[in-house]
Amino acid sequence: MSIRIITPGLSTTVQDLGRPGYYHIGIPLSGAMDMLAAQSANLLVGNPEGAALLEVVFMGPEVEFQRDATVAVTGAELPPKINGEERPTWTSFAVKKGDVLSFAFLKKGARAYVAISGGIDVPVVLGSRSTYTLGALGGFEGRKLAAGDVLPLGEAGNIREGRTVPEALRRSPGSPAELRILTGIYWHRITEASGRQFLADTWKVAPEADRIGYRFRGGKPLDFVTREPPFGAGSDPSNIVDACYPYGSIQVPSGTEPIVLHRDAVSGGGYFMVGAVISADMDLIGQLQPHMPARFEAVTMEQALLARNDRSRLIDRIRQALA
Amino acid sequence: MAKHLLSPLPGTFYRKPSPDAPFYKDVGDTVAQGDVIGLIEVMKSFNEVRAEQAGTITAFLADDEEPVMAGQPLVELG
């Protein structure tokens, strides 16, 4: 029992909630960039929240079902169609064996999550079914999907069509997107005025932004405090002695274009980081299209932890709404 | 009614294959279904935009190097 990929879209991958625990040896978290949307999609079709699903970026695939199933599409507003007939997003619907799922043009957001009852039953690698394409690890053969791929499905429970995540429980970035950050241990490397400017500027998502890192441009280049490079650091003022890169950290190579490291990021290197996007706002980054405006807002650790609690409560409310 | 060729992706639209190459197509050119009319740059890749219908180009509705949204009209066909 499976699905067959007719056309793959731009970059469709199998993802779940990721592969934490190996970042210290260079294997990134991977998993859905918008976790809330992925969990919602699974709950809509009656799957465990961590079941493997499809992450679809900007352009939808065409998929043929080789058995009956319940399907839900969440995250980006990428309207699904069954045999050419449109279906709602954030709502579960039934498909029959032989049906073809396709998509209309993207209306809003960047990544849609396609959950299928039973989940996608690719092998578990290091505790996860997520695809890490750079490392050719996990997912379907460690790569993005291609035409002709046949993906096995797990055993499905009861049909759960017609269930919806209430609109109040769907989270998406505003315009400009407000990304809350904690400034970090290298903040002192830039001047006070430059730090204020960084937080005041409106940046734009660069077209290169992907699962590894979200690059932004359009703000003023950073001014560094002059120094003698410490032993082991490169000569560029943005260089540091190699250090760990946390998930969500914001590096600014040569002080020009901030890059927020995301689910498929490298785990260390020699660029200074101004800080890190708080965990509660990482989902929002996954929904940013190229050229969209974004701002960074500094918050305290206490505010970051409150935001993390708010996000946990939101997941609880989604669970209750779909129980 | 004018027909439009739409962008399949959000990103940056390019009308030529490389900076010093000529445009793929110009106003007045005919396009056949499947002809490349430009590129969309997104996620470190350049994706060809192919005409989904045939016709004669009467206008470009997006400029070279212009940011575009998915579903945005790029070309008007007469």
Boltz contact constraints between the chains, C-beta under 6 A:
constraints:
  - contact:
      token1: [A, 58]
      token2: [B, 9]
      max_distance: 6.0
  - contact:
      token1: [A, 58]
      token2: [B, 10]
      max_distance: 6.0
  - contact:
      token1: [A, 59]
      token2: [B, 8]
      max_distance: 6.0
  - contact:
      token1: [A, 59]
      token2: [B, 9]
      max_distance: 6.0
  - contact:
      token1: [A, 105]
      token2: [B, 70]
      max_distance: 6.0
  - contact:
      token1: [A, 105]
      token2: [B, 71]
      max_distance: 6.0
  - contact:
      token1: [A, 106]
      token2: [B, 70]
      max_distance: 6.0
  - contact:
      token1: [A, 207]
      token2: [B, 11]
      max_distance: 6.0
  - contact:
      token1: [A, 207]
      token2: [B, 12]
      max_distance: 6.0
  - contact:
      token1: [A, 207]
      token2: [B, 41]
      max_distance: 6.0
  - contact:
      token1: [A, 207]
      token2: [B, 42]
      max_distance: 6.0
  - contact:
      token1: [A, 208]
      token2: [B, 44]
      max_distance: 6.0
  - contact:
      token1: [A, 210]
      token2: [B, 43]
      max_distance: 6.0
  - contact:
      token1: [A, 289]
      token2: [B, 10]
      max_distance: 6.0
  - contact:
      token1: [A, 290]
      token2: [B, 10]
      max_distance: 6.0
  - contact:
      token1: [A, 290]
      token2: [B, 11]
      max_distance: 6.0
  - contact:
      token1: [A, 290]
      token2: [B, 42]
      max_distance: 6.0
  - contact:
      token1: [A, 291]
      token2: [B, 67]
      max_distance: 6.0
